[in-house]
Amino acid sequence: MVARRLVAIFAVTGSFALASCSSGSNSGGDVSAAGSPGAPALSTLKVGVMPFVDVAPMYLGVKKGFYKDHGLRLDLIPMQSGTAAISAVMSGSVDFGLATPIAVAQARAKGLPIRFVAPSEQRVPSINGLVVKANSRLHNAKDLDGKTIALSSLKTQPQFNITAFGTMHGADPGSWKLISMATPDMLKALGADRIDAAYMAEPFLTQAKESGYRVIINDPLKSVIGEKAMVSAWFSQDKTIKAKPNLMTEFVAATAEANTYSNKHHDELRGIIPSYTKLPKKVVSKITLPVYAPTLNRETMKKTVSLGVKYGFVDKPVPVDDLVYRGK
């Protein structure tokens, strides 16, 4: 009952509704037909994905057959935020979701039984940043005081990144007016002067620069956490982990293979991104690609959670062992 009430809270306070997850299907059992007569059975896993470069290796991994080689068929379900993904995972709409360390630590501190199982992206320069109009008078963190800033979600990693960075550089984050907004809508809002700045990640960051917008803060997470900060990772709920231990093992292995392959085949990775972001190939050819991690980075996760508590984003300290799946 406690977990259900907490899921309801996350659903209400999340930046985006779960309409995108309501496909009418459920998680079902472990095994589904592979599709062709006589083919070995594949286990179907539902995965909540977002239109960011973080998920590109998964799309490429499916295309290359990495997940199929591990006996898995992935049903990739679009959604817009980590908060929405947490609600979807807890409701059973999906088996896995993508979220940041702050989002999962927040949920765990509130009693939601979720944890990371497989890595996604680790930090590289210029993968995210704060964008303004070309003629804006904003040039640094201090200039943001009293301004309106759009984020993909509130009280989660994006807000943590700029709050910690701003505090470290003499700004007053308490004076900011923060609003949640879907990243694809941010440039239009900037152009119409409905917001003063927008925090966005690739591939939208390159789209902004190509459209004439200016980046005033590049990669705040580097200043806050360090070179190898874990940006995002795949998570599940403890109930699913316990019910499907073999599938967890195969999912983790296939995801590591997809990440490793993607780091070495950027042309193929760029080729898959337009299929789920709808961005032009010309823009995608210029985006900064992250490094995709083969394993979860426990040390940077620990530092992120500690600072999350310090800046009021996480209610209480959460041991890293409570945030990470350690295998069956």
N, C-alpha and C positions, 0 to 999 in steps of 0.2 A: 504493500500500500504506500509506503514511504517513497519507493522508487517511482510509482505511478504519479504521485503528487508532484515530484520533482520534474518528471517528464512534462507534465502539464505546465509547470512554471517555465521551463525552457521553451516550450512551444509558444507561449504567450509573449515572452520577452525576446524571442529570436527576431532577427531582422527580416526574415522572409518566411512565408507560409510554406507548408509542406505539400502544396497542391501539385508541385512537380513530381512528388513521390507517389501520388495516388494513382498508380497505374492499374489498380484493380487486382493485382496479383499479390501473393504472399510469399514468404520465404520458402515454404514447402519443406520437403525432405531433402536428404543429402543427394539423392540420385535422380537424374532425369535422362531421357534418351538422348543419344548423341545426334540423332537426326537421320542418318542414312541406315538402311537395313543392314544388319550384321555388324555395325560399328560398335565398339565398346561403349558402355554407358559412361556418361560424363556427369559429374556432380555439379549442380547449378548453384552459384552463389550470386546474390544480388549486391551490387556495389553502388553507393551513392557517389557521383562524380560532379565536379564543377568545371566551368569553362576556363581553366587556368593551365599553365604549362606544367604544374605539379602532376597532373594526371596523364600527360602525354605518353609516358612509358607504358602505362596500363593499356591504353588504346593500341599502341604499337605491339605490346606483348601479346595481346589478343590476335592481332593481325598476323604476327609471326608464328603463332601457335605455341608459345611458351606455356600458357595456362592449360591448353588442351593436352600438351605433353605431360602435364601433372594431373590429368584426369579432371580438369575443371572447365566449366562453361560459365563465363561471366555475363550477367545481365547488368549492363551499365545504365544507371538511372540518374538523369540530370537533376541537380539541385543547386542552390545559390549560395549557401553559407555553411560553415562548420556547425553553427548552432542548429540549423535545419537537419544536418546530417546526424547530430547527436539524438535529436528527437526521433528521426527515422530509424536509427539503430535500436534505440530503446523500445520503440513500438513494434519492432519486428518487420518493418517495411523493407529494410535492407539488412544484410549481414555485416557489411563494412561501410564505413564512411571515411572521409578525409577531413582532418581537423588539425589545428595547431596545438602546441604544448599548453598554451594558456587555456584554450577552450576545454581540453580534456582534464587539465588540473582543476579548473573551476568546477566541472561536473563531478569529478571524483571527490573534491572537498565538500560538495553538497550531498554526497551519498549515492551518486549514480555509479553503478558497477560497470564502468567502461575502462578500457586500457588499449594502448597502442600494440599492434601486432606486427606491422611491417613498415619499413621506411618509405619515404617519398623524396622530398627535396631537402637539401641542405644549402646553406647560404652561399651565394656568389655575388660579386659586385653588381649593382644596378639592376637587380631583379625586381625591385619594388622601390617606390619613392612617392614624394608629395609633389603634385603637379599644380601649376597655376597658369593663368593666361599669359601670353607673351608680354603684354603691356602692364602686367600686375606690378604693384609696388612692393609686393612681398618677396623677400630675398633670403630670409633665414628663419630659424625657429622663433626668435624674439618677435619678428614681424607678425607672427600668427596670433598674438594676444588679441582677444576680442573678436576674432574672425570666425567664419562659418566653414567647417571642414567636413567633407563627406567621406565616410568609411563604408566598406562592404558590410560590416557588422559592428555593433557597439559592445563595449565591455569585454572584448576578446582580443586576439593577438594584434590586429591592426591598430587598435587604440592603445594597447600596451606599448607597441613599438614607438609610436610618435610621442606618447606621454613620457616614457622613460627618456627618449632622446631629447625632447623639449626641456625636461627638467634638468638634464645634464648640461644643456646649453643655455640656461638662463631664462627660459620662457616660463609662462604661467599657464599651464594646461587647464587650470580651473576656470580661466576666462574664456576658453574656447567654446563655441557652440558646435557640438558634434551631431551629425545626422547620419542615419543609415541610408544607403542607396546601393542599388545593384550597379556593379562596376561598369557594365556597358552603357549605363545612363549618365555617367559622371561628366563626360566631355560636353554633352549637350547642356547639362546644368551649369557647368563652368562658362560655356559660351553665352548663356542667357543671364549670367551674373546672379544666379540663385544661390551659388556657393562661392567662396573665395579660394578654396583649395580642395584637392581630392587626392586621397591616398590610394594608389593602385599598384597592381602587380602585373608582370608579363602574362599574356602578350599585350595587354592594354596599355602598358607603359610606353612601349614602342609606338603603338598607334597614336598615343597622345603627342609624342615628340614629332612623329611624321606629320601630324596635323597642325604643328606650329605652337604647341603648348610647351611650357618650360618647367623643368624639374628643379626645385629649390632644395630638396633634401633627398639625397640618394642613399638608399639602403641603410636606414637607421638601425636595423638589427645588428649590423656589424659593430657599430659603436657601443651598443648596449650589451650584446652577448659575446661577440667575437667572430673569428673567421669561419668556424665550422658549426655555427648555430643551426639547429634543426628547425626548419621552417614549417614543415607539415609532415604528417604520417597517416597511415591507415590504422583505424581502430575498430574494435568490436566490443560487444558486451560480454561480461563473464559467462552468462548463461549460454550464449552461442559458442563461446570458446570451449566450454566444458562439454557441450553436446556434440561438437564436431571437431575433435582434436586432430584427427587425421587430415581433414580438410584445411585446418589452420596451418599445419606443417607444409602442405602442398602450396597453399596460397602464399605463405612467406617465401618459400623457395622460388616460386615462379616470379614473384614480384622482384626479388633480388636479381634474378636473371634478366628481367625486363629492364631494370634500372641500369645494370652493368652494360647491357647491349646498347641502351639509349645513349649512354655517355660516349660510346665509341662510334655511333652512327647518327650524327646530327642531321644529315640530309634526310634520312628516313624519318627522323623524329619531326623535323619541320614539315615534312610531307603529310603527316597525320594530323597536325594541329588544326588546319582549316576545317577538317571534317567535323569537329565538335565545337569550334569557336565561331565559325562563319566569318573569320577575318580573311582579308585578301592575302594571297600567297606573297605578294610584294612586301606586305607588312611583316608577315611571319618570317620571311627570309632575313629580316634585320633584327629580330628580337634577341635579347640576351637569354641564353638557355642556362638553367641552373645545373649544378652537379647533383645527380641522383644517388642517394646513399645506398650502399648494400646492406647496412645494418642500422639499427637505432642508436643515436648518440646519447647515451645516458648522462654524460657529464654536462653537456650544454643544456639538456633538459632540466637537470637539477638546478643549474644557475637561473634558467628562465623562471622556474617555479618560485625560487627564492625571491627574485626581484618582483614577480607577480604578487607575492604576499606583501612585499615592502610597499608597492605602489597601489595596493588595494584591489587588485584584479582577481586574486585568489584568497578565499576566506581564511584559510589556514594552511600550514605546511603539509605537503603531501609527499610521502616517501617515493622515490623513483621506482622501487619494487612494486608499488601499487599502481603505477602508470604503464608498466611494460609487461607484455606477455613473454614468458621465459621458455616457452616450449613445453611439449607434453612430457 
